[in-house]
C-alpha cells in the first residue's frame, strides 16, 4: 500500500511550498499536465500558471511528463518555456525513468507533482523520487483517467482505514 502514499500532499500546484522543497535539496520538478497544471479542456496555459513557472524556473529545472499526446503537451510546455515528455505511460514510464536516471540529478533532488495516485505517485515511488500529490483541478477527465480514479478511490479508503493517507488532509 505504501506505493500509493505521496511524500507531500497539497491542494494544487499554487499551494506547494517550493521554498521548502528547495531547502530539502529538490532541484528538478517534474509536473503532470492534465488536471494538475491545466484542466483537460484548456487549450493554453493560464496566466497564473505562466507566472508560477516563471518564478520556479529561477530555482528549479522543470519539465512536464504527461500521458497525453505530444501536440497538447508541446503547446503547454512551449507556453511555459519548459521541457516535456509526452505519452509517458505512467506509472510504468520506462522512458521517463531512464531520463531521470540520466538527468545528472540525484534521485533525492527530483520531485514529481501530479493529481493521480495511480499514475504520478506510483511512478515516482517506483523510481525513488519525491512524490507530491495534488487534488485534481476539475472533474472532467479522459476515460482512462476516469477508470483509474475508481480504483484510486478504493485504494484511498484502504489507506484512510490504515491511517496512512486521508484525502483532504494536506501536509508537507
Phi and psi in radians as a Rosetta constraint file:
Dihedral C 1 N 2 CA 2 C 2 CIRCULARHARMONIC -1.101 0.35
Dihedral N 2 CA 2 C 2 N 3 CIRCULARHARMONIC -0.409 0.35
Dihedral C 2 N 3 CA 3 C 3 CIRCULARHARMONIC -1.123 0.35
Dihedral N 3 CA 3 C 3 N 4 CIRCULARHARMONIC -0.302 0.35
Dihedral C 3 N 4 CA 4 C 4 CIRCULARHARMONIC -1.650 0.35
Dihedral N 4 CA 4 C 4 N 5 CIRCULARHARMONIC -0.165 0.35
Dihedral C 4 N 5 CA 5 C 5 CIRCULARHARMONIC -1.537 0.35
Dihedral N 5 CA 5 C 5 N 6 CIRCULARHARMONIC 2.123 0.35
Dihedral C 5 N 6 CA 6 C 6 CIRCULARHARMONIC -1.348 0.35
Dihedral N 6 CA 6 C 6 N 7 CIRCULARHARMONIC 2.700 0.35
Dihedral C 6 N 7 CA 7 C 7 CIRCULARHARMONIC -1.232 0.35
Dihedral N 7 CA 7 C 7 N 8 CIRCULARHARMONIC -0.649 0.35
Dihedral C 7 N 8 CA 8 C 8 CIRCULARHARMONIC -2.334 0.35
Dihedral N 8 CA 8 C 8 N 9 CIRCULARHARMONIC 2.700 0.35
Dihedral C 8 N 9 CA 9 C 9 CIRCULARHARMONIC -2.509 0.35
Dihedral N 9 CA 9 C 9 N 10 CIRCULARHARMONIC 2.137 0.35
Dihedral C 9 N 10 CA 10 C 10 CIRCULARHARMONIC -2.360 0.35
Dihedral N 10 CA 10 C 10 N 11 CIRCULARHARMONIC 2.829 0.35
Dihedral C 10 N 11 CA 11 C 11 CIRCULARHARMONIC -1.073 0.35
Dihedral N 11 CA 11 C 11 N 12 CIRCULARHARMONIC -0.766 0.35
Dihedral C 11 N 12 CA 12 C 12 CIRCULARHARMONIC -2.800 0.35
Dihedral N 12 CA 12 C 12 N 13 CIRCULARHARMONIC 3.121 0.35
Dihedral C 12 N 13 CA 13 C 13 CIRCULARHARMONIC -1.183 0.35
Dihedral N 13 CA 13 C 13 N 14 CIRCULARHARMONIC -0.340 0.35
Dihedral C 13 N 14 CA 14 C 14 CIRCULARHARMONIC -1.437 0.35
Dihedral N 14 CA 14 C 14 N 15 CIRCULARHARMONIC -0.283 0.35
Dihedral C 14 N 15 CA 15 C 15 CIRCULARHARMONIC -1.650 0.35
Dihedral N 15 CA 15 C 15 N 16 CIRCULARHARMONIC -0.177 0.35
Dihedral C 15 N 16 CA 16 C 16 CIRCULARHARMONIC -1.182 0.35
Dihedral N 16 CA 16 C 16 N 17 CIRCULARHARMONIC 2.409 0.35
Dihedral C 16 N 17 CA 17 C 17 CIRCULARHARMONIC -1.543 0.35
Dihedral N 17 CA 17 C 17 N 18 CIRCULARHARMONIC 1.596 0.35
Dihedral C 17 N 18 CA 18 C 18 CIRCULARHARMONIC -1.213 0.35
Dihedral N 18 CA 18 C 18 N 19 CIRCULARHARMONIC -0.460 0.35
Dihedral C 18 N 19 CA 19 C 19 CIRCULARHARMONIC -1.107 0.35
Dihedral N 19 CA 19 C 19 N 20 CIRCULARHARMONIC -0.734 0.35
Dihedral C 19 N 20 CA 20 C 20 CIRCULARHARMONIC -1.124 0.35
Dihedral N 20 CA 20 C 20 N 21 CIRCULARHARMONIC -0.682 0.35
Dihedral C 20 N 21 CA 21 C 21 CIRCULARHARMONIC -1.064 0.35
Dihedral N 21 CA 21 C 21 N 22 CIRCULARHARMONIC -0.780 0.35
Dihedral C 21 N 22 CA 22 C 22 CIRCULARHARMONIC -1.076 0.35
Dihedral N 22 CA 22 C 22 N 23 CIRCULARHARMONIC -0.736 0.35
Dihedral C 22 N 23 CA 23 C 23 CIRCULARHARMONIC -1.202 0.35
Dihedral N 23 CA 23 C 23 N 24 CIRCULARHARMONIC -0.361 0.35
Dihedral C 23 N 24 CA 24 C 24 CIRCULARHARMONIC -1.454 0.35
Dihedral N 24 CA 24 C 24 N 25 CIRCULARHARMONIC -0.061 0.35
Dihedral C 24 N 25 CA 25 C 25 CIRCULARHARMONIC 1.694 0.35
Dihedral N 25 CA 25 C 25 N 26 CIRCULARHARMONIC 0.121 0.35
Dihedral C 25 N 26 CA 26 C 26 CIRCULARHARMONIC -1.289 0.35
Dihedral N 26 CA 26 C 26 N 27 CIRCULARHARMONIC 2.264 0.35
Dihedral C 26 N 27 CA 27 C 27 CIRCULARHARMONIC -2.173 0.35
Dihedral N 27 CA 27 C 27 N 28 CIRCULARHARMONIC -0.240 0.35
Dihedral C 27 N 28 CA 28 C 28 CIRCULARHARMONIC -2.353 0.35
Dihedral N 28 CA 28 C 28 N 29 CIRCULARHARMONIC 2.110 0.35
Dihedral C 28 N 29 CA 29 C 29 CIRCULARHARMONIC -1.943 0.35
Dihedral N 29 CA 29 C 29 N 30 CIRCULARHARMONIC 2.236 0.35
Dihedral C 29 N 30 CA 30 C 30 CIRCULARHARMONIC -1.952 0.35
Dihedral N 30 CA 30 C 30 N 31 CIRCULARHARMONIC 2.054 0.35
Dihedral C 30 N 31 CA 31 C 31 CIRCULARHARMONIC -1.830 0.35
Dihedral N 31 CA 31 C 31 N 32 CIRCULARHARMONIC 2.451 0.35
Dihedral C 31 N 32 CA 32 C 32 CIRCULARHARMONIC -1.320 0.35
Dihedral N 32 CA 32 C 32 N 33 CIRCULARHARMONIC 2.761 0.35
Dihedral C 32 N 33 CA 33 C 33 CIRCULARHARMONIC -1.713 0.35
Dihedral N 33 CA 33 C 33 N 34 CIRCULARHARMONIC -1.122 0.35
Dihedral C 33 N 34 CA 34 C 34 CIRCULARHARMONIC -1.242 0.35
Dihedral N 34 CA 34 C 34 N 35 CIRCULARHARMONIC 2.145 0.35
Dihedral C 34 N 35 CA 35 C 35 CIRCULARHARMONIC 1.162 0.35
Dihedral N 35 CA 35 C 35 N 36 CIRCULARHARMONIC 0.196 0.35
Dihedral C 35 N 36 CA 36 C 36 CIRCULARHARMONIC -2.017 0.35
Dihedral N 36 CA 36 C 36 N 37 CIRCULARHARMONIC -1.033 0.35
Dihedral C 36 N 37 CA 37 C 37 CIRCULARHARMONIC -1.542 0.35
Dihedral N 37 CA 37 C 37 N 38 CIRCULARHARMONIC -0.683 0.35
Dihedral C 37 N 38 CA 38 C 38 CIRCULARHARMONIC -2.546 0.35
Dihedral N 38 CA 38 C 38 N 39 CIRCULARHARMONIC 2.722 0.35
Dihedral C 38 N 39 CA 39 C 39 CIRCULARHARMONIC -1.148 0.35
Dihedral N 39 CA 39 C 39 N 40 CIRCULARHARMONIC 2.707 0.35
Dihedral C 39 N 40 CA 40 C 40 CIRCULARHARMONIC -1.200 0.35
Dihedral N 40 CA 40 C 40 N 41 CIRCULARHARMONIC -0.296 0.35
Dihedral C 40 N 41 CA 41 C 41 CIRCULARHARMONIC -1.555 0.35
Dihedral N 41 CA 41 C 41 N 42 CIRCULARHARMONIC -0.213 0.35
Dihedral C 41 N 42 CA 42 C 42 CIRCULARHARMONIC -1.215 0.35
Dihedral N 42 CA 42 C 42 N 43 CIRCULARHARMONIC 2.445 0.35
Dihedral C 42 N 43 CA 43 C 43 CIRCULARHARMONIC -1.775 0.35
Dihedral N 43 CA 43 C 43 N 44 CIRCULARHARMONIC -0.287 0.35
Dihedral C 43 N 44 CA 44 C 44 CIRCULARHARMONIC -2.493 0.35
Dihedral N 44 CA 44 C 44 N 45 CIRCULARHARMONIC 2.781 0.35
Dihedral C 44 N 45 CA 45 C 45 CIRCULARHARMONIC -1.195 0.35
Dihedral N 45 CA 45 C 45 N 46 CIRCULARHARMONIC 2.482 0.35
Dihedral C 45 N 46 CA 46 C 46 CIRCULARHARMONIC -1.295 0.35
Dihedral N 46 CA 46 C 46 N 47 CIRCULARHARMONIC 2.783 0.35
Dihedral C 46 N 47 CA 47 C 47 CIRCULARHARMONIC -1.031 0.35
Dihedral N 47 CA 47 C 47 N 48 CIRCULARHARMONIC -0.709 0.35
Dihedral C 47 N 48 CA 48 C 48 CIRCULARHARMONIC -1.062 0.35
Dihedral N 48 CA 48 C 48 N 49 CIRCULARHARMONIC -0.748 0.35
Dihedral C 48 N 49 CA 49 C 49 CIRCULARHARMONIC -1.166 0.35
Dihedral N 49 CA 49 C 49 N 50 CIRCULARHARMONIC -0.742 0.35
Dihedral C 49 N 50 CA 50 C 50 CIRCULARHARMONIC -1.043 0.35
Dihedral N 50 CA 50 C 50 N 51 CIRCULARHARMONIC -0.773 0.35
Dihedral C 50 N 51 CA 51 C 51 CIRCULARHARMONIC -1.105 0.35
Dihedral N 51 CA 51 C 51 N 52 CIRCULARHARMONIC -0.752 0.35
Dihedral C 51 N 52 CA 52 C 52 CIRCULARHARMONIC -1.066 0.35
Dihedral N 52 CA 52 C 52 N 53 CIRCULARHARMONIC -0.827 0.35
Dihedral C 52 N 53 CA 53 C 53 CIRCULARHARMONIC -1.191 0.35
Dihedral N 53 CA 53 C 53 N 54 CIRCULARHARMONIC -0.543 0.35
Dihedral C 53 N 54 CA 54 C 54 CIRCULARHARMONIC -1.066 0.35
Dihedral N 54 CA 54 C 54 N 55 CIRCULARHARMONIC -0.742 0.35
Dihedral C 54 N 55 CA 55 C 55 CIRCULARHARMONIC -1.162 0.35
Dihedral N 55 CA 55 C 55 N 56 CIRCULARHARMONIC -0.797 0.35
Dihedral C 55 N 56 CA 56 C 56 CIRCULARHARMONIC -1.133 0.35
Dihedral N 56 CA 56 C 56 N 57 CIRCULARHARMONIC -0.621 0.35
Dihedral C 56 N 57 CA 57 C 57 CIRCULARHARMONIC -1.104 0.35
Dihedral N 57 CA 57 C 57 N 58 CIRCULARHARMONIC -0.321 0.35
Dihedral C 57 N 58 CA 58 C 58 CIRCULARHARMONIC -1.313 0.35
Dihedral N 58 CA 58 C 58 N 59 CIRCULARHARMONIC -0.378 0.35
Dihedral C 58 N 59 CA 59 C 59 CIRCULARHARMONIC -2.061 0.35
Dihedral N 59 CA 59 C 59 N 60 CIRCULARHARMONIC -0.399 0.35
Dihedral C 59 N 60 CA 60 C 60 CIRCULARHARMONIC -2.302 0.35
Dihedral N 60 CA 60 C 60 N 61 CIRCULARHARMONIC 2.692 0.35
Dihedral C 60 N 61 CA 61 C 61 CIRCULARHARMONIC -1.418 0.35
Dihedral N 61 CA 61 C 61 N 62 CIRCULARHARMONIC 2.427 0.35
Dihedral C 61 N 62 CA 62 C 62 CIRCULARHARMONIC -2.359 0.35
Dihedral N 62 CA 62 C 62 N 63 CIRCULARHARMONIC 2.508 0.35
Dihedral C 62 N 63 CA 63 C 63 CIRCULARHARMONIC -2.606 0.35
Dihedral N 63 CA 63 C 63 N 64 CIRCULARHARMONIC 2.811 0.35
Dihedral C 63 N 64 CA 64 C 64 CIRCULARHARMONIC -1.761 0.35
Dihedral N 64 CA 64 C 64 N 65 CIRCULARHARMONIC 2.341 0.35
Dihedral C 64 N 65 CA 65 C 65 CIRCULARHARMONIC -2.187 0.35
Dihedral N 65 CA 65 C 65 N 66 CIRCULARHARMONIC 1.896 0.35
Dihedral C 65 N 66 CA 66 C 66 CIRCULARHARMONIC -2.231 0.35
Dihedral N 66 CA 66 C 66 N 67 CIRCULARHARMONIC 2.627 0.35
Dihedral C 66 N 67 CA 67 C 67 CIRCULARHARMONIC -1.408 0.35
Dihedral N 67 CA 67 C 67 N 68 CIRCULARHARMONIC -0.160 0.35
Dihedral C 67 N 68 CA 68 C 68 CIRCULARHARMONIC -1.212 0.35
Dihedral N 68 CA 68 C 68 N 69 CIRCULARHARMONIC 2.898 0.35
Dihedral C 68 N 69 CA 69 C 69 CIRCULARHARMONIC -1.224 0.35
Dihedral N 69 CA 69 C 69 N 70 CIRCULARHARMONIC 2.775 0.35
Dihedral C 69 N 70 CA 70 C 70 CIRCULARHARMONIC -1.005 0.35
Dihedral N 70 CA 70 C 70 N 71 CIRCULARHARMONIC -0.740 0.35
Dihedral C 70 N 71 CA 71 C 71 CIRCULARHARMONIC -1.080 0.35
Dihedral N 71 CA 71 C 71 N 72 CIRCULARHARMONIC -0.836 0.35
Dihedral C 71 N 72 CA 72 C 72 CIRCULARHARMONIC -1.068 0.35
Dihedral N 72 CA 72 C 72 N 73 CIRCULARHARMONIC -0.817 0.35
Dihedral C 72 N 73 CA 73 C 73 CIRCULARHARMONIC -1.154 0.35
Dihedral N 73 CA 73 C 73 N 74 CIRCULARHARMONIC -0.698 0.35
Dihedral C 73 N 74 CA 74 C 74 CIRCULARHARMONIC -1.070 0.35
Dihedral N 74 CA 74 C 74 N 75 CIRCULARHARMONIC -0.706 0.35
Dihedral C 74 N 75 CA 75 C 75 CIRCULARHARMONIC -1.015 0.35
Dihedral N 75 CA 75 C 75 N 76 CIRCULARHARMONIC -0.880 0.35
Dihedral C 75 N 76 CA 76 C 76 CIRCULARHARMONIC -1.151 0.35
Dihedral N 76 CA 76 C 76 N 77 CIRCULARHARMONIC -0.789 0.35
Dihedral C 76 N 77 CA 77 C 77 CIRCULARHARMONIC -1.055 0.35
Dihedral N 77 CA 77 C 77 N 78 CIRCULARHARMONIC -0.718 0.35
Dihedral C 77 N 78 CA 78 C 78 CIRCULARHARMONIC -1.120 0.35
Dihedral N 78 CA 78 C 78 N 79 CIRCULARHARMONIC -0.811 0.35
Dihedral C 78 N 79 CA 79 C 79 CIRCULARHARMONIC -1.118 0.35
Dihedral N 79 CA 79 C 79 N 80 CIRCULARHARMONIC -0.574 0.35
Dihedral C 79 N 80 CA 80 C 80 CIRCULARHARMONIC -1.538 0.35
Dihedral N 80 CA 80 C 80 N 81 CIRCULARHARMONIC -0.191 0.35
Dihedral C 80 N 81 CA 81 C 81 CIRCULARHARMONIC 1.234 0.35
Dihedral N 81 CA 81 C 81 N 82 CIRCULARHARMONIC 0.691 0.35
Dihedral C 81 N 82 CA 82 C 82 CIRCULARHARMONIC -2.324 0.35
Dihedral N 82 CA 82 C 82 N 83 CIRCULARHARMONIC 2.923 0.35
Dihedral C 82 N 83 CA 83 C 83 CIRCULARHARMONIC -1.353 0.35
Dihedral N 83 CA 83 C 83 N 84 CIRCULARHARMONIC 2.904 0.35
Dihedral C 83 N 84 CA 84 C 84 CIRCULARHARMONIC -2.679 0.35
Dihedral N 84 CA 84 C 84 N 85 CIRCULARHARMONIC 2.784 0.35
Dihedral C 84 N 85 CA 85 C 85 CIRCULARHARMONIC -2.325 0.35
Dihedral N 85 CA 85 C 85 N 86 CIRCULARHARMONIC 2.254 0.35
Dihedral C 85 N 86 CA 86 C 86 CIRCULARHARMONIC -1.978 0.35
Dihedral N 86 CA 86 C 86 N 87 CIRCULARHARMONIC 2.989 0.35
Dihedral C 86 N 87 CA 87 C 87 CIRCULARHARMONIC 0.878 0.35
Dihedral N 87 CA 87 C 87 N 88 CIRCULARHARMONIC 0.756 0.35
Dihedral C 87 N 88 CA 88 C 88 CIRCULARHARMONIC -1.216 0.35
Dihedral N 88 CA 88 C 88 N 89 CIRCULARHARMONIC -0.464 0.35
Dihedral C 88 N 89 CA 89 C 89 CIRCULARHARMONIC 1.095 0.35
Dihedral N 89 CA 89 C 89 N 90 CIRCULARHARMONIC 0.678 0.35
Dihedral C 89 N 90 CA 90 C 90 CIRCULARHARMONIC -1.088 0.35
Dihedral N 90 CA 90 C 90 N 91 CIRCULARHARMONIC 2.447 0.35
Dihedral C 90 N 91 CA 91 C 91 CIRCULARHARMONIC -1.592 0.35
Dihedral N 91 CA 91 C 91 N 92 CIRCULARHARMONIC -0.167 0.35
Dihedral C 91 N 92 CA 92 C 92 CIRCULARHARMONIC -1.163 0.35
Dihedral N 92 CA 92 C 92 N 93 CIRCULARHARMONIC -1.044 0.35
Dihedral C 92 N 93 CA 93 C 93 CIRCULARHARMONIC 0.805 0.35
Dihedral N 93 CA 93 C 93 N 94 CIRCULARHARMONIC 0.915 0.35
Dihedral C 93 N 94 CA 94 C 94 CIRCULARHARMONIC -1.013 0.35
Dihedral N 94 CA 94 C 94 N 95 CIRCULARHARMONIC -0.752 0.35
Dihedral C 94 N 95 CA 95 C 95 CIRCULARHARMONIC -1.136 0.35
Dihedral N 95 CA 95 C 95 N 96 CIRCULARHARMONIC -0.703 0.35
Dihedral C 95 N 96 CA 96 C 96 CIRCULARHARMONIC -1.121 0.35
Dihedral N 96 CA 96 C 96 N 97 CIRCULARHARMONIC -0.734 0.35
Dihedral C 96 N 97 CA 97 C 97 CIRCULARHARMONIC -1.066 0.35
Dihedral N 97 CA 97 C 97 N 98 CIRCULARHARMONIC -0.774 0.35
Dihedral C 97 N 98 CA 98 C 98 CIRCULARHARMONIC -1.093 0.35
Dihedral N 98 CA 98 C 98 N 99 CIRCULARHARMONIC -0.725 0.35
Dihedral C 98 N 99 CA 99 C 99 CIRCULARHARMONIC -1.041 0.35
Dihedral N 99 CA 99 C 99 N 100 CIRCULARHARMONIC -0.828 0.35
Dihedral C 99 N 100 CA 100 C 100 CIRCULARHARMONIC -1.065 0.35
Dihedral N 100 CA 100 C 100 N 101 CIRCULARHARMONIC -0.797 0.35
Dihedral C 100 N 101 CA 101 C 101 CIRCULARHARMONIC -1.148 0.35
Dihedral N 101 CA 101 C 101 N 102 CIRCULARHARMONIC -0.482 0.35
Dihedral C 101 N 102 CA 102 C 102 CIRCULARHARMONIC -1.763 0.35
Dihedral N 102 CA 102 C 102 N 103 CIRCULARHARMONIC 0.177 0.35
Dihedral C 102 N 103 CA 103 C 103 CIRCULARHARMONIC -1.320 0.35
Dihedral N 103 CA 103 C 103 N 104 CIRCULARHARMONIC -0.298 0.35
Dihedral C 103 N 104 CA 104 C 104 CIRCULARHARMONIC 1.589 0.35
Dihedral N 104 CA 104 C 104 N 105 CIRCULARHARMONIC -0.060 0.35
Dihedral C 104 N 105 CA 105 C 105 CIRCULARHARMONIC -1.785 0.35
Dihedral N 105 CA 105 C 105 N 106 CIRCULARHARMONIC 2.581 0.35
Dihedral C 105 N 106 CA 106 C 106 CIRCULARHARMONIC -1.272 0.35
Dihedral N 106 CA 106 C 106 N 107 CIRCULARHARMONIC 2.653 0.35
Dihedral C 106 N 107 CA 107 C 107 CIRCULARHARMONIC -0.998 0.35
Dihedral N 107 CA 107 C 107 N 108 CIRCULARHARMONIC -0.597 0.35
Dihedral C 107 N 108 CA 108 C 108 CIRCULARHARMONIC -1.209 0.35
Dihedral N 108 CA 108 C 108 N 109 CIRCULARHARMONIC -0.193 0.35
Dihedral C 108 N 109 CA 109 C 109 CIRCULARHARMONIC -1.741 0.35
Dihedral N 109 CA 109 C 109 N 110 CIRCULARHARMONIC 0.081 0.35
Dihedral C 109 N 110 CA 110 C 110 CIRCULARHARMONIC -2.102 0.35
Dihedral N 110 CA 110 C 110 N 111 CIRCULARHARMONIC 2.435 0.35
Dihedral C 110 N 111 CA 111 C 111 CIRCULARHARMONIC -2.290 0.35
Dihedral N 111 CA 111 C 111 N 112 CIRCULARHARMONIC 2.496 0.35
Dihedral C 111 N 112 CA 112 C 112 CIRCULARHARMONIC -1.924 0.35
Dihedral N 112 CA 112 C 112 N 113 CIRCULARHARMONIC 2.379 0.35
Dihedral C 112 N 113 CA 113 C 113 CIRCULARHARMONIC -2.161 0.35
Dihedral N 113 CA 113 C 113 N 114 CIRCULARHARMONIC 2.147 0.35
Dihedral C 113 N 114 CA 114 C 114 CIRCULARHARMONIC -2.853 0.35
Dihedral N 114 CA 114 C 114 N 115 CIRCULARHARMONIC 2.994 0.35
Dihedral C 114 N 115 CA 115 C 115 CIRCULARHARMONIC -1.701 0.35
Dihedral N 115 CA 115 C 115 N 116 CIRCULARHARMONIC 0.031 0.35
Dihedral C 115 N 116 CA 116 C 116 CIRCULARHARMONIC -2.080 0.35
Dihedral N 116 CA 116 C 116 N 117 CIRCULARHARMONIC 2.110 0.35
Dihedral C 116 N 117 CA 117 C 117 CIRCULARHARMONIC -1.106 0.35
Dihedral N 117 CA 117 C 117 N 118 CIRCULARHARMONIC -0.743 0.35
Dihedral C 117 N 118 CA 118 C 118 CIRCULARHARMONIC -1.204 0.35
Dihedral N 118 CA 118 C 118 N 119 CIRCULARHARMONIC -0.518 0.35
Dihedral C 118 N 119 CA 119 C 119 CIRCULARHARMONIC -1.824 0.35
Dihedral N 119 CA 119 C 119 N 120 CIRCULARHARMONIC -1.152 0.35
Dihedral C 119 N 120 CA 120 C 120 CIRCULARHARMONIC -1.217 0.35
Dihedral N 120 CA 120 C 120 N 121 CIRCULARHARMONIC -0.849 0.35
Dihedral C 120 N 121 CA 121 C 121 CIRCULARHARMONIC -1.198 0.35
Dihedral N 121 CA 121 C 121 N 122 CIRCULARHARMONIC -0.818 0.35
Dihedral C 121 N 122 CA 122 C 122 CIRCULARHARMONIC -1.079 0.35
Dihedral N 122 CA 122 C 122 N 123 CIRCULARHARMONIC -0.750 0.35
Dihedral C 122 N 123 CA 123 C 123 CIRCULARHARMONIC -1.055 0.35
Dihedral N 123 CA 123 C 123 N 124 CIRCULARHARMONIC -0.894 0.35
Dihedral C 123 N 124 CA 124 C 124 CIRCULARHARMONIC -1.090 0.35
Dihedral N 124 CA 124 C 124 N 125 CIRCULARHARMONIC -0.731 0.35
Dihedral C 124 N 125 CA 125 C 125 CIRCULARHARMONIC -1.157 0.35
Dihedral N 125 CA 125 C 125 N 126 CIRCULARHARMONIC -0.640 0.35
Dihedral C 125 N 126 CA 126 C 126 CIRCULARHARMONIC -1.145 0.35
Dihedral N 126 CA 126 C 126 N 127 CIRCULARHARMONIC -0.708 0.35
Dihedral C 126 N 127 CA 127 C 127 CIRCULARHARMONIC -1.268 0.35
Dihedral N 127 CA 127 C 127 N 128 CIRCULARHARMONIC -0.582 0.35
Dihedral C 127 N 128 CA 128 C 128 CIRCULARHARMONIC 1.768 0.35
Dihedral N 128 CA 128 C 128 N 129 CIRCULARHARMONIC 0.466 0.35
Dihedral C 128 N 129 CA 129 C 129 CIRCULARHARMONIC -1.895 0.35
Dihedral N 129 CA 129 C 129 N 130 CIRCULARHARMONIC 2.905 0.35
Dihedral C 129 N 130 CA 130 C 130 CIRCULARHARMONIC -1.121 0.35
Dihedral N 130 CA 130 C 130 N 131 CIRCULARHARMONIC 2.370 0.35
Dihedral C 130 N 131 CA 131 C 131 CIRCULARHARMONIC -2.008 0.35
Dihedral N 131 CA 131 C 131 N 132 CIRCULARHARMONIC 2.311 0.35
Dihedral C 131 N 132 CA 132 C 132 CIRCULARHARMONIC -2.198 0.35
Dihedral N 132 CA 132 C 132 N 133 CIRCULARHARMONIC 2.032 0.35
Dihedral C 132 N 133 CA 133 C 133 CIRCULARHARMONIC -1.668 0.35
Dihedral N 133 CA 133 C 133 N 134 CIRCULARHARMONIC 2.412 0.35
Dihedral C 133 N 134 CA 134 C 134 CIRCULARHARMONIC -2.107 0.35
Dihedral N 134 CA 134 C 134 N 135 CIRCULARHARMONIC 2.789 0.35
Dihedral C 134 N 135 CA 135 C 135 CIRCULARHARMONIC -1.200 0.35
Dihedral N 135 CA 135 C 135 N 136 CIRCULARHARMONIC 2.666 0.35
Dihedral C 135 N 136 CA 136 C 136 CIRCULARHARMONIC -1.256 0.35
Dihedral N 136 CA 136 C 136 N 137 CIRCULARHARMONIC 2.491 0.35
Dihedral C 136 N 137 CA 137 C 137 CIRCULARHARMONIC -1.204 0.35
Dihedral N 137 CA 137 C 137 N 138 CIRCULARHARMONIC -0.627 0.35
Dihedral C 137 N 138 CA 138 C 138 CIRCULARHARMONIC -2.429 0.35
Dihedral N 138 CA 138 C 138 N 139 CIRCULARHARMONIC 2.905 0.35
Dihedral C 138 N 139 CA 139 C 139 CIRCULARHARMONIC -1.425 0.35
Dihedral N 139 CA 139 C 139 N 140 CIRCULARHARMONIC -0.533 0.35
Dihedral C 139 N 140 CA 140 C 140 CIRCULARHARMONIC -1.250 0.35
Dihedral N 140 CA 140 C 140 N 141 CIRCULARHARMONIC 2.352 0.35
Dihedral C 140 N 141 CA 141 C 141 CIRCULARHARMONIC -2.514 0.35
Dihedral N 141 CA 141 C 141 N 142 CIRCULARHARMONIC 2.838 0.35
Dihedral C 141 N 142 CA 142 C 142 CIRCULARHARMONIC -1.191 0.35
Dihedral N 142 CA 142 C 142 N 143 CIRCULARHARMONIC 2.689 0.35
Dihedral C 142 N 143 CA 143 C 143 CIRCULARHARMONIC -1.026 0.35
Dihedral N 143 CA 143 C 143 N 144 CIRCULARHARMONIC -0.672 0.35
Dihedral C 143 N 144 CA 144 C 144 CIRCULARHARMONIC -1.106 0.35
Dihedral N 144 CA 144 C 144 N 145 CIRCULARHARMONIC -0.714 0.35
Dihedral C 144 N 145 CA 145 C 145 CIRCULARHARMONIC -1.173 0.35
Dihedral N 145 CA 145 C 145 N 146 CIRCULARHARMONIC -0.692 0.35
Dihedral C 145 N 146 CA 146 C 146 CIRCULARHARMONIC -1.020 0.35
Dihedral N 146 CA 146 C 146 N 147 CIRCULARHARMONIC -0.788 0.35
Dihedral C 146 N 147 CA 147 C 147 CIRCULARHARMONIC -1.145 0.35
Dihedral N 147 CA 147 C 147 N 148 CIRCULARHARMONIC -0.661 0.35
Dihedral C 147 N 148 CA 148 C 148 CIRCULARHARMONIC -1.183 0.35
Dihedral N 148 CA 148 C 148 N 149 CIRCULARHARMONIC -0.588 0.35
Dihedral C 148 N 149 CA 149 C 149 CIRCULARHARMONIC -1.096 0.35
Dihedral N 149 CA 149 C 149 N 150 CIRCULARHARMONIC -0.599 0.35
Dihedral C 149 N 150 CA 150 C 150 CIRCULARHARMONIC -1.065 0.35
Dihedral N 150 CA 150 C 150 N 151 CIRCULARHARMONIC -0.798 0.35
Dihedral C 150 N 151 CA 151 C 151 CIRCULARHARMONIC -1.169 0.35
Dihedral N 151 CA 151 C 151 N 152 CIRCULARHARMONIC -0.684 0.35
Dihedral C 151 N 152 CA 152 C 152 CIRCULARHARMONIC -1.045 0.35
Dihedral N 152 CA 152 C 152 N 153 CIRCULARHARMONIC -0.699 0.35
Dihedral C 152 N 153 CA 153 C 153 CIRCULARHARMONIC -1.086 0.35
Dihedral N 153 CA 153 C 153 N 154 CIRCULARHARMONIC -0.665 0.35
Dihedral C 153 N 154 CA 154 C 154 CIRCULARHARMONIC -1.155 0.35
Dihedral N 154 CA 154 C 154 N 155 CIRCULARHARMONIC -0.740 0.35
Dihedral C 154 N 155 CA 155 C 155 CIRCULARHARMONIC -1.105 0.35
Dihedral N 155 CA 155 C 155 N 156 CIRCULARHARMONIC -0.745 0.35
Dihedral C 155 N 156 CA 156 C 156 CIRCULARHARMONIC -1.072 0.35
Dihedral N 156 CA 156 C 156 N 157 CIRCULARHARMONIC -0.649 0.35
Dihedral C 156 N 157 CA 157 C 157 CIRCULARHARMONIC -1.119 0.35
Dihedral N 157 CA 157 C 157 N 158 CIRCULARHARMONIC -0.767 0.35
Dihedral C 157 N 158 CA 158 C 158 CIRCULARHARMONIC -1.105 0.35
Dihedral N 158 CA 158 C 158 N 159 CIRCULARHARMONIC -0.723 0.35
Dihedral C 158 N 159 CA 159 C 159 CIRCULARHARMONIC -1.133 0.35
Dihedral N 159 CA 159 C 159 N 160 CIRCULARHARMONIC -0.695 0.35
Dihedral C 159 N 160 CA 160 C 160 CIRCULARHARMONIC -1.131 0.35
Dihedral N 160 CA 160 C 160 N 161 CIRCULARHARMONIC -0.751 0.35
Dihedral C 160 N 161 CA 161 C 161 CIRCULARHARMONIC -1.103 0.35
Dihedral N 161 CA 161 C 161 N 162 CIRCULARHARMONIC -0.537 0.35
Dihedral C 161 N 162 CA 162 C 162 CIRCULARHARMONIC -1.620 0.35
Dihedral N 162 CA 162 C 162 N 163 CIRCULARHARMONIC 0.099 0.35
Dihedral C 162 N 163 CA 163 C 163 CIRCULARHARMONIC 1.011 0.35
Dihedral N 163 CA 163 C 163 N 164 CIRCULARHARMONIC 0.640 0.35
Dihedral C 163 N 164 CA 164 C 164 CIRCULARHARMONIC -1.736 0.35
Dihedral N 164 CA 164 C 164 N 165 CIRCULARHARMONIC -0.510 0.35
Dihedral C 164 N 165 CA 165 C 165 CIRCULARHARMONIC -2.827 0.35
Dihedral N 165 CA 165 C 165 N 166 CIRCULARHARMONIC 2.381 0.35
Dihedral C 165 N 166 CA 166 C 166 CIRCULARHARMONIC -2.267 0.35
Dihedral N 166 CA 166 C 166 N 167 CIRCULARHARMONIC 2.120 0.35
Dihedral C 166 N 167 CA 167 C 167 CIRCULARHARMONIC -1.040 0.35
Dihedral N 167 CA 167 C 167 N 168 CIRCULARHARMONIC 2.276 0.35
Dihedral C 167 N 168 CA 168 C 168 CIRCULARHARMONIC 1.637 0.35
Dihedral N 168 CA 168 C 168 N 169 CIRCULARHARMONIC -0.161 0.35
Dihedral C 168 N 169 CA 169 C 169 CIRCULARHARMONIC -1.771 0.35
Dihedral N 169 CA 169 C 169 N 170 CIRCULARHARMONIC 1.637 0.35
Dihedral C 169 N 170 CA 170 C 170 CIRCULARHARMONIC -1.364 0.35
Dihedral N 170 CA 170 C 170 N 171 CIRCULARHARMONIC 2.574 0.35
Dihedral C 170 N 171 CA 171 C 171 CIRCULARHARMONIC -2.715 0.35
Dihedral N 171 CA 171 C 171 N 172 CIRCULARHARMONIC 2.734 0.35
